[in-house]
Amino acid sequence: HQTKSHESEMRMLQSIDESLDAWIPANIEGLEENCIAFTGESCRDACIFFDDAVGKYLMYYAAGPGICLRTSDDLIHWSEPTVVMTPPAGYQAAESPFVIKRHGYYYLFVSYGSLSSDYNIRVGRSKDVLGPYVDANGRSMTDLEDYDNEVGQQFTNTKFSIVTDDTVFYSGKAPV
């Protein structure tokens, strides 16, 4: 839920039926309004998973400063945010983070660009949950200064196709 001041809330919901078709605000004692996990600047697009190596739940999400990470032991109480990626120079925001872990690497998929012209998805990887996230050539996925070579594995107007044990395929293309 976002307000006009750009402060937003990450609210917790719970399903009220087995089909997962109906959801209501959670009723967790100790949380603001019994359902607000935290507030922040333009918080949105959460991706949450449990990481055995860290022993915690990881939540990557888009926020005012870029892509942030919080951790939790119980999916209710979350750490303070750590910024893991800021938007490249000239871009207002990075959004819709999606993270998978394969063979010791965290793969961060992020969308940025103008919706009217160059909106795209890029992916970088890191052995550390905090990054830095880099492309196959070891360059930061936010480094857009190398105009002779595309920085970061970029996908434009594609949809997620398949993840195998060895490779992430996007519309038939395999990132290096």
C-alpha positions, -999 to +999 in steps of 0.1 A: +000+000+000+015+033-011+005+068+001+010+102-016+042+108+005+059+078-012+060+060+022+046+026+016+039-005+037+048-041+033+016-058+046+012-094+055-019-112+043-032-147+051-053-169+030-088-178+042-094-208+020-074-238+008-076-228-028-056-196-020-082-175-039-092-153-010-068-133+012-073-109+042-049-088+063-030-110+088-039-106+124-004-108+140-001-093+175+027-068+178+027-056+142+013-022+134-024-026+125-016-063+131-004-067+095+023-042+086+057-058+086+076-025+079+073+008+061+097+025+037+101+047+006+081+032-023+085-004-011+071-029-036+077-061-056+089-085-029+107-117-037+110-140-006+127-173-002+145-194+025+183-197+021+198-227+038+233-212+036+222-181+055+197-199+076+171-171+071+143-159+049+156-133+024+133-106+010+145-087-020+123-058-030+122-025-049+123+007-028+133+043-032+170+038-030+171+008-054+169-030-047+169-038-010+174-069+011+159-078+045+163-110+064+139-128+088+139-159+110+101-161+111+086-143+080+071-117+105+099-097+120+124-083+094+158-068+097+166-032+086+171-029+049+205-032+031+207-017-004+221-044-028+218-025-061+211+011-070+196+021-104+221+029-131+229+066-137+200+082-156+174+057-144+149+066-117+143+032-104+151-005-106+121-028-099+106-062-097+136-081-084+136-118-087+163-139-071+172-176-076+201-195-061+219-221-082+252-238-077+264-213-050+254-181-070+225-158-064+210-146-097+193-112-095+168-104-122+159-067-123+137-045-145+145-009-154+142+016-183+114+036-197+081+019-202+077+038-234+111+030-250+138+008-235+122-011-205+142-043-201+152-071-177+188-076-167+205-103-147+237-104-127+251-130-103+270-130-070+282-155-045+271-131-017+235-122-010+246-085-008+264-085-041+280-071-061+259-086-089+279-088-121+275-100-156+294-128-173+324-105-179+325-094-142+311-060-148+285-045-125+250-048-139+245-011-133+277-001-152+263+013-185+296+031-196+309+004-219+290+013-251+309-012-273+296-041-252+263-047-236+267-047-198+246-073-179+227-100-196+198-081-210+164-094-221+138-072-238+101-080-240+106-116-229+089-139-205+104-164-181+106-198-198+124-224-177+150-229-150+171-261-151+198-273-126+225-257-148+210-228-167+184-202-166+167-199-201+148-168-211+127-173-242+152-198-256+183-178-248+208-190-222+227-164-202+265-170-201 
